[in-house]
Amino acid sequence: MDVGREIRRAVDTGNVSFGEKQAEKSVLKGAAELIVISGNAQQQAKEKIKQLCSVNNVPVYKFQGNGLALGSVCGKPFVVSMLSIEKAGKSKIMDSVKKTR
């Protein structure tokens, strides 16, 4: 199963927020099902979100590409360093992430 395709499907059919601050808010309010971090996100931001996710039992997926590639997968014309999937919609991203762990 292609994780990139499932991320795009979640963006198109579910509820997804983009950016570090939005991801933090989503985790803190308990709405996040999954956090996706690009390969070149800032180390400090990665550590902070991973700590928040571990406390709140939210899985974290490290996207293999950089922020530009993640933005492209999401269909956005900008760099996406981090995104929060709140509702996966028709995507099977949660199954894909469990298989890659």
Buried (B, 14 or more C-beta within 10 A) or exposed (E): EEBBBBBBBBBEEBBBBBBBEBBBBBBEEEBBBBBBBBBBBEEEBBEBBBEBBEEEEBBBBEBEBBBBBBBBBBEBEEBBBBBBBBEBBEBBBBEBBEEEE
